Amino acid sequence: MTQLAFRGIEAWRGFRTIKLGCVLQRLFSTFPNSWPGFGLLLLRLGVGIALIYLGISSLFGALGGPITVARDVIEVAGAVFVLAGLWTPIMGALIVFDELWIAFSLHSAQPDGRLIHIFLAVLTAGVAMLGPGAWSIDARLFGRKRFKIGEGIRDRKPSL
C-alpha cells in the first residue's frame, strides 16, 4: 500500500476553478461597509467639499490665464467624482497631481496656502489608495459580487 504524503495545495490540482500562480489585481482591494466604510465616506466628503470650495473660490477670484482656470476646473471636477465615489483611484491620482501642481506653481496666491494644497494632496492620495468604500458609485458598479458555485464543482473529488 502506498503512503500518501501531505502535498498541501498540490493535492487540489484537480480543481480548475483557480489557476495557481495567477494573481488577480483589482483596482480596488475592498469595499468595506459598517464603521470602516462610514470612515471612508467621511474622508471622501471632507476632501471633496474642501476641494470644491477651494476650486470654486479660486475660479471666481482667478486673475490668471487659462492655465489657472484649467487647474481649478480639474480640481472641482475631480472633487465631484471623489465625492460621489466614482472612479476614485483614477480621479484621486489626478487630484493629487493637480494639487501638487497648484502648491508648487510659481504663481501660487500665498505661501501659507501651499500647505493646504499639500495636505489635500496627501488626504486625496489616501482616499485613492484605500478605495471608495461600500457607500459609493464604484461599489455599486464594481463592488462585491455574489458567486453561486455550481453543483458539479462541489461533487468532484480531488485527484491525488
Secondary structure, 3 states (H helix, E strand, C coil): CCCCCCCHHHHHCCCCCCCCCCCCCCCCCCCCCHHHHHHHHHHHHHHHHHHHHHHHHHHHCCCCCHHHHHHHHHHHHHHHHHHHCCCHHHHHHHHHHHHHHHHHCCCCCCCCHHHHHHHHHHHHHHHHHHCCCCCCHHHHHHCCCCCCCCHHHHHCCCCC
